[in-house]
Amino acid sequence: MLDVQGQLEILRRGVEQIVPEGEFVKKLERSVRENRPLRVKYGIDPTGIDVHLGHTVPLRKLRQFQDLGHTAVIIIGNYTALVGDPSGRDETRSALTKDQVAENARDYLKQVGRIIDLERAEVHHNGDWFGKWEFLDVLDLMRRMTLGQISAREDFAKRIAAEKPVYLHECLYPLMQGWDSVEINADVELGGTEQLFSLMVARQLQPLREQDPQVAMTMPILVGTDGTRRMGKSLGNYIGVAESAQDQFGKVMSVPDEPMAQYFTLLTDLPEARIKELLAPGTNPRDAKEVLGKAVVAQYHGDEAAEEAAAAFRRRSAGEDPLEIPIAYLSADKLDADGRILAPNLIKELGLESSTSNARRVIEGGGVNVGPRREPISDVRAMVSVSDGLIVRVGKRKIAEIRLV
């Protein structure tokens, strides 16, 4: 196991707070001295199924702990998801059913496994303990926090000041999250900066089982590809870990210059000296983004795919088609007697957009062209003459070569 100072240099990178930091150092010292891995917890509520790079910030930190010899403990919050994490929100989360939560959870571990070594991790569902509780157990847990404490947390305080409702079931969330730490005897818990209150609740509960209180380690919120708001699927400014290499690379290249330092620090293992060199005044931001894009893509698709994605992006930037164009099959029955098809229908049939309404929007935006001369299609009522081998381009990254069947 690496010495304490060496571990601290790795683990402090990109961290907002370690609370209390002195206890964390002592835990590391004892871990090294006794050769006893720390138990490092990270909880995920399966409220959706797409893991994006914003989610990977604490997951990458958890992987660093793993690589240093510590134990990663993942909590799938199938019961806390039914409550909904109120952290950082100015309104109540929409309620989910058990069936929705179960369906969402199925794909979570597969995606998380792209970052964490699941064979070396513990995975627990908090329904395994909360599902066995009686109402008296819930009452006993609620005795551990006062109304003053819960109403003082920033998100609730803002809602109360704005005369927005705070429901009683939401007050249970931090207590449930804290009890998860008791159940797995956590030494450290990871989370976003807005979760600090909930992470600290465990410190009140663990002594009830004669456990040493855990340390909270919080990470910054990753900015989305728009460069301003937090990354999120609902905002359309996210990069998914399950996306193709070319889509991931293209989205990284679209990120504004301002958040580049944050992306390098939180999403890559490049040394800080190298990051400063790439982002130094006078350097070309495009060169830095290419290094970043390849580093991100390599994590999820490998080095070869990263190089290919970078090369494909350069070809697109130069107005060239990729070396390998996906084949899309189109039934001749979809064409009229003159071998034509309405442009939005063509785009949907080829799978380049999910609906004709989306296809119409991209056509109106000037994002569609066809054939070797890249003839633009800007009229949603245009009829496209289709022949075998016709190339259709939608936006900057979608392309298909037609095969009539």
C-alpha positions as CSV (number, residue, x, y, z in Angstrom):
1,M,0.0,0.0,0.0
2,L,1.3,3.5,-0.9
3,D,2.4,5.7,1.9
4,V,0.0,8.3,3.4
5,Q,1.5,11.3,1.7
6,G,1.5,9.6,-1.7
7,Q,-2.2,8.6,-1.2
8,L,-3.1,12.2,-0.1
9,E,-1.6,13.7,-3.2
10,I,-3.8,11.4,-5.4
11,L,-7.0,11.6,-3.4
12,R,-7.0,15.4,-2.8
13,R,-7.0,16.1,-6.5
14,G,-10.2,17.7,-7.7
15,V,-11.8,17.5,-4.2
16,E,-13.9,20.4,-2.9
17,Q,-13.9,19.5,0.8
18,I,-12.7,16.7,3.2
19,V,-14.7,17.0,6.4
20,P,-13.0,16.7,8.9
21,E,-9.7,16.5,7.0
22,G,-7.7,15.7,10.2
23,E,-9.7,12.6,10.8
24,F,-9.2,11.5,7.2
25,V,-5.4,11.7,7.6
26,K,-5.7,9.7,10.8
27,K,-7.8,7.0,9.0
28,L,-5.2,6.8,6.2
29,E,-2.4,6.5,8.8
30,R,-4.2,3.7,10.6
31,S,-5.0,2.0,7.3
32,V,-1.4,2.0,6.2
33,R,-0.1,1.0,9.7
34,E,-2.5,-1.9,10.1
35,N,-2.7,-2.8,6.4
36,R,-6.5,-2.4,6.7
37,P,-8.3,-1.0,3.7
38,L,-10.7,1.9,4.2
39,R,-14.4,1.2,3.4
40,V,-15.3,4.0,0.9
41,K,-19.0,4.4,0.2
42,Y,-20.8,5.9,-2.8
43,G,-24.6,5.8,-3.1
44,I,-26.5,6.0,-6.4
45,D,-30.3,6.4,-6.5
46,P,-31.6,4.7,-9.7
47,T,-33.8,7.6,-10.8
48,G,-32.7,7.4,-14.4
49,I,-30.6,5.0,-16.5
50,D,-28.0,7.2,-18.3
51,V,-24.7,7.7,-16.5
52,H,-23.0,10.8,-17.8
53,L,-19.5,12.3,-17.1
54,G,-21.0,14.4,-14.3
55,H,-21.8,11.2,-12.5
56,T,-18.3,9.8,-13.1
57,V,-16.6,12.5,-11.0
58,P,-17.2,10.8,-7.6
59,L,-17.0,7.4,-9.3
60,R,-13.5,8.1,-10.6
61,K,-12.5,9.1,-7.1
62,L,-13.9,5.8,-5.9
63,R,-11.8,4.0,-8.5
64,Q,-8.7,5.9,-7.2
65,F,-9.5,4.6,-3.7
66,Q,-9.8,1.1,-5.2
67,D,-6.5,1.4,-7.0
68,L,-4.8,2.4,-3.8
69,G,-6.0,-0.8,-2.2
70,H,-9.2,0.4,-0.4
71,T,-12.7,-1.2,-0.6
72,A,-15.3,0.4,-2.8
73,V,-18.8,0.0,-1.4
74,I,-21.6,1.0,-3.8
75,I,-25.1,1.5,-2.4
76,I,-27.9,1.2,-5.0
77,G,-30.6,3.3,-3.3
78,N,-33.7,1.5,-4.4
79,Y,-35.5,2.7,-1.2
80,T,-34.0,6.2,-1.0
81,A,-35.0,6.7,-4.7
82,L,-38.6,6.3,-3.6
83,V,-38.1,9.3,-1.4
84,G,-36.0,11.4,-3.8
85,D,-32.8,13.2,-2.8
86,P,-33.8,16.8,-2.0
87,S,-30.1,18.0,-2.1
88,G,-29.7,21.2,-4.1
89,R,-33.3,21.3,-5.2
90,D,-35.9,24.1,-4.8
91,E,-38.8,21.7,-5.3
92,T,-40.0,18.2,-4.4
93,R,-38.8,15.4,-6.7
94,S,-41.4,13.6,-8.7
95,A,-42.4,10.3,-7.0
96,L,-41.2,7.0,-8.6
97,T,-42.8,3.6,-8.3
98,K,-41.0,0.5,-7.2
99,D,-41.2,-0.9,-10.7
100,Q,-39.7,2.2,-12.2
101,V,-36.8,2.1,-9.7
102,A,-36.2,-1.6,-10.3
103,E,-36.1,-1.0,-14.1
104,N,-33.7,1.9,-13.8
105,A,-31.4,0.0,-11.5
106,R,-30.9,-2.9,-14.0
107,D,-28.6,-0.9,-16.3
108,Y,-26.9,1.1,-13.6
109,L,-24.2,-1.4,-12.6
110,K,-23.4,-2.1,-16.2
111,Q,-22.6,1.5,-16.8
112,V,-20.9,2.0,-13.5
113,G,-18.7,-1.0,-14.3
114,R,-17.0,1.1,-17.0
115,I,-15.4,3.1,-14.2
116,I,-15.4,0.9,-11.1
117,D,-13.9,-2.6,-10.9
118,L,-17.1,-4.3,-9.8
119,E,-15.3,-7.6,-9.1
120,R,-13.4,-5.9,-6.3
121,A,-16.3,-3.8,-5.0
122,E,-19.2,-4.5,-2.6
123,V,-22.6,-3.7,-4.0
124,H,-25.7,-3.4,-1.7
125,H,-29.3,-2.3,-2.2
126,N,-30.6,-0.3,0.7
127,G,-33.9,-2.0,0.4
128,D,-32.2,-5.0,1.8
129,W,-32.4,-3.4,5.3
130,F,-35.1,-0.7,4.9
131,G,-37.5,-3.3,3.4
132,K,-37.3,-5.3,6.7
133,W,-38.0,-2.3,9.0
134,E,-41.2,-1.9,11.0
135,F,-42.8,1.5,11.7
136,L,-41.2,1.7,15.1
137,D,-37.7,1.4,13.5
138,V,-38.6,4.5,11.4
139,L,-39.7,6.4,14.5
140,D,-36.5,5.5,16.3
141,L,-34.4,6.8,13.3
142,M,-36.4,10.1,13.2
143,R,-35.6,10.7,16.9
144,R,-31.9,11.3,15.8
145,M,-32.6,14.7,14.2
146,T,-34.5,17.8,15.2
147,L,-36.8,20.0,13.1
148,G,-34.3,22.8,13.6
149,Q,-31.4,20.7,12.2
150,I,-33.4,19.6,9.1
151,S,-34.8,23.1,8.4
152,A,-31.4,24.7,8.6
153,R,-30.1,22.8,5.6
154,E,-29.7,25.2,2.7
155,D,-32.1,23.8,0.2
156,F,-34.9,23.4,2.8
157,A,-34.2,26.9,4.2
158,K,-34.5,28.4,0.8
159,R,-37.8,26.7,0.1
160,I,-39.2,27.8,3.5
161,A,-38.1,31.4,2.9
162,A,-39.8,31.2,-0.5
163,E,-42.9,29.7,1.0
164,K,-42.5,26.5,-1.0
165,P,-43.5,23.2,0.6
166,V,-41.1,20.9,2.3
167,Y,-42.7,17.5,2.8
168,L,-42.1,15.3,5.8
169,H,-41.0,12.3,3.7
170,E,-38.1,14.5,2.2
171,C,-36.8,15.0,5.8
172,L,-36.3,11.2,6.0
173,Y,-33.8,11.2,3.1
174,P,-30.6,12.4,4.9
175,L,-31.4,10.0,7.8
176,M,-31.8,7.1,5.4
177,Q,-28.6,8.0,3.6
178,G,-26.8,8.2,7.0
179,W,-28.2,4.9,8.1
180,D,-26.8,3.3,4.9
181,S,-23.3,4.2,6.2
182,V,-24.1,2.5,9.5
183,E,-25.2,-0.7,7.8
184,I,-21.9,-1.0,5.8
185,N,-19.7,0.6,8.5
186,A,-18.3,3.3,6.1
187,D,-15.0,5.1,6.8
188,V,-15.4,7.6,4.0
189,E,-18.4,8.7,1.9
190,L,-18.2,10.4,-1.5
191,G,-20.7,12.9,-2.9
192,G,-21.3,16.2,-4.6
193,T,-20.9,19.5,-2.8
194,E,-24.6,19.9,-2.4
195,Q,-24.8,16.6,-0.5
196,L,-22.5,17.6,2.4
197,F,-25.4,17.8,4.9
198,S,-26.6,14.3,4.2
199,L,-23.0,13.0,4.2
200,M,-22.5,14.5,7.7
201,V,-25.7,12.9,9.2
202,A,-23.9,9.5,9.3
203,R,-21.5,10.9,11.8
204,Q,-24.4,11.3,14.3
205,L,-25.7,7.8,13.7
206,Q,-22.6,5.6,13.5
207,P,-21.6,5.9,17.2
208,L,-25.0,4.3,18.0
209,R,-23.3,1.1,16.7
210,E,-20.0,1.9,18.2
211,Q,-18.5,2.8,14.8
212,D,-16.0,5.5,14.1
213,P,-17.8,8.4,12.3
214,Q,-17.1,8.5,8.6
215,V,-15.4,11.3,6.8
216,A,-17.2,13.2,4.0
217,M,-15.4,13.9,0.8
218,T,-17.2,16.2,-1.7
219,M,-16.5,16.8,-5.3
220,P,-17.4,19.8,-7.5
221,I,-20.4,19.8,-9.8
222,L,-19.2,19.2,-13.4
223,V,-20.3,22.0,-15.8
224,G,-22.1,20.7,-18.9
225,T,-21.1,21.1,-22.5
226,D,-22.8,24.5,-22.6
227,G,-20.1,25.8,-20.2
228,T,-22.5,27.3,-17.7
229,R,-25.1,24.9,-16.1
230,R,-24.4,21.6,-14.3
231,M,-24.3,18.6,-16.6
232,G,-27.6,16.9,-17.0
233,K,-29.6,14.9,-19.5
234,S,-32.7,17.1,-19.1
235,L,-30.6,20.2,-20.1
236,G,-29.2,18.4,-23.2
237,N,-25.6,19.4,-22.1
238,Y,-24.3,16.0,-21.1
239,I,-21.8,13.4,-22.4
240,G,-22.9,9.8,-21.7
241,V,-20.5,7.1,-20.7
242,A,-22.4,4.7,-23.0
243,E,-22.2,7.0,-26.1
244,S,-20.1,6.1,-29.1
245,A,-16.5,7.2,-29.3
246,Q,-17.2,9.7,-32.0
247,D,-20.1,11.2,-30.2
248,Q,-18.1,11.5,-27.0
249,F,-15.2,13.1,-28.8
250,G,-17.3,15.5,-30.8
251,K,-19.1,16.7,-27.6
252,V,-15.8,17.3,-25.8
253,M,-14.6,19.4,-28.8
254,S,-17.8,21.5,-28.5
255,V,-17.1,22.4,-24.9
256,P,-16.3,26.2,-24.4
257,D,-12.7,27.1,-23.3
258,E,-13.6,28.3,-19.8
259,P,-14.4,24.9,-18.1
260,M,-11.4,23.1,-19.7
261,A,-9.3,23.1,-16.5
262,Q,-12.2,21.5,-14.6
263,Y,-12.7,18.8,-17.2
264,F,-9.0,17.9,-17.2
265,T,-8.8,17.8,-13.4
266,L,-12.0,15.9,-12.8
267,L,-12.2,13.6,-15.8
268,T,-8.6,12.6,-16.6
269,D,-5.4,11.5,-14.8
270,L,-3.1,13.8,-16.7
271,P,-0.5,15.4,-14.4
272,E,-1.2,18.9,-13.3
273,A,2.0,20.2,-14.9
274,R,0.8,18.8,-18.3
275,I,-2.6,20.4,-17.8
276,K,-1.0,23.8,-17.1
277,E,1.2,23.3,-20.2
278,L,-1.9,22.6,-22.4
279,L,-3.9,25.5,-21.1
280,A,-1.1,28.1,-20.9
281,P,-1.7,31.5,-22.5
282,G,-0.9,31.5,-26.2
283,T,-1.6,27.9,-26.7
284,N,-4.4,26.7,-29.1
285,P,-7.5,25.6,-27.1
286,R,-8.4,23.2,-29.9
287,D,-5.2,21.2,-29.3
288,A,-6.0,20.9,-25.6
289,K,-9.5,19.8,-26.4
290,E,-8.2,17.1,-28.7
291,V,-6.0,15.8,-25.9
292,L,-8.9,15.9,-23.5
293,G,-11.3,14.2,-26.0
294,K,-8.9,11.4,-26.6
295,A,-8.3,10.9,-22.8
296,V,-12.0,10.7,-22.1
297,V,-12.8,8.4,-25.0
298,A,-9.9,6.1,-24.2
299,Q,-11.4,5.4,-20.7
300,Y,-14.6,4.0,-22.2
301,H,-13.6,2.7,-25.6
302,G,-9.8,2.2,-25.6
303,D,-6.9,4.1,-27.1
304,E,-7.4,2.9,-30.7
305,A,-11.0,4.1,-30.7
306,A,-9.9,7.4,-29.3
307,E,-7.4,7.9,-32.1
308,E,-10.0,6.9,-34.7
309,A,-12.6,9.4,-33.2
310,A,-10.0,12.2,-33.3
311,A,-9.1,11.4,-36.9
312,A,-12.8,11.2,-37.9
313,F,-13.5,14.6,-36.3
314,R,-10.6,16.1,-38.2
315,R,-12.0,14.8,-41.5
316,R,-15.5,16.2,-40.6
317,S,-13.9,19.6,-39.8
318,A,-12.3,19.5,-43.2
319,G,-15.6,18.7,-44.9
320,E,-14.7,15.1,-45.6
321,D,-16.8,12.0,-44.9
322,P,-15.6,9.3,-42.5
323,L,-13.6,6.4,-44.0
324,E,-16.3,4.0,-43.0
325,I,-19.9,5.1,-43.5
326,P,-22.6,3.1,-41.8
327,I,-25.0,1.3,-44.1
328,A,-28.7,1.9,-43.6
329,Y,-31.3,-0.3,-45.4
330,L,-34.4,1.3,-46.9
331,S,-37.3,-0.7,-48.3
332,A,-38.1,0.3,-51.9
333,D,-41.8,0.1,-50.8
334,K,-41.2,3.5,-49.0
335,L,-40.6,5.3,-52.3
336,D,-43.1,6.7,-54.7
337,A,-43.4,5.7,-58.3
338,D,-40.6,8.1,-59.2
339,G,-38.2,6.7,-56.6
340,R,-38.7,9.6,-54.2
341,I,-39.5,10.0,-50.5
342,L,-40.4,13.0,-48.3
343,A,-37.2,14.3,-46.7
344,P,-38.3,14.0,-43.0
345,N,-39.5,10.5,-43.6
346,L,-36.2,9.5,-45.2
347,I,-34.2,10.7,-42.2
348,K,-36.5,8.8,-39.8
349,E,-36.5,5.6,-41.9
350,L,-32.7,5.7,-41.9
351,G,-32.6,6.0,-38.1
352,L,-30.7,9.3,-38.3
353,E,-33.4,10.9,-36.2
354,S,-35.9,9.3,-33.9
355,S,-39.0,11.1,-35.3
356,T,-40.2,13.0,-38.3
357,S,-40.7,16.1,-36.1
358,N,-37.0,16.0,-35.1
359,A,-36.1,15.5,-38.7
360,R,-38.1,18.6,-39.7
361,R,-36.3,20.6,-37.1
362,V,-32.9,19.6,-38.3
363,I,-33.9,20.3,-41.9
364,E,-35.2,23.7,-41.1
365,G,-31.9,24.4,-39.3
366,G,-29.9,23.7,-42.4
367,G,-28.3,20.5,-41.1
368,V,-29.1,18.0,-43.9
369,N,-27.4,17.4,-47.2
370,V,-27.2,14.4,-49.6
371,G,-25.0,13.0,-52.3
372,P,-21.3,13.5,-53.3
373,R,-21.9,17.2,-53.9
374,R,-23.5,17.7,-50.4
375,E,-26.7,19.1,-51.9
376,P,-28.5,20.9,-49.0
377,I,-32.1,20.1,-48.1
378,S,-33.8,23.0,-46.4
379,D,-37.5,22.4,-47.2
380,V,-39.4,20.0,-45.1
381,R,-41.7,19.3,-48.0
382,A,-38.8,18.3,-50.3
383,M,-38.9,15.0,-52.1
384,V,-35.6,13.2,-52.2
385,S,-34.7,11.0,-55.2
386,V,-33.2,7.9,-53.7
387,S,-30.7,5.6,-55.4
388,D,-28.6,2.7,-54.1
389,G,-25.5,4.2,-52.4
390,L,-26.9,7.6,-51.7
391,I,-25.2,9.2,-48.8
392,V,-27.3,11.2,-46.3
393,R,-25.8,13.5,-43.7
394,V,-27.6,14.9,-40.7
395,G,-25.9,17.4,-38.5
396,K,-22.1,17.1,-37.9
397,R,-21.9,13.5,-36.8
398,K,-24.8,11.5,-38.3
399,I,-24.3,9.9,-41.7
400,A,-25.6,6.9,-43.6
401,E,-25.2,5.2,-47.0
402,I,-28.5,3.8,-48.3
403,R,-28.9,0.2,-49.5
404,L,-32.3,-0.4,-51.1
405,V,-34.0,-3.7,-50.3
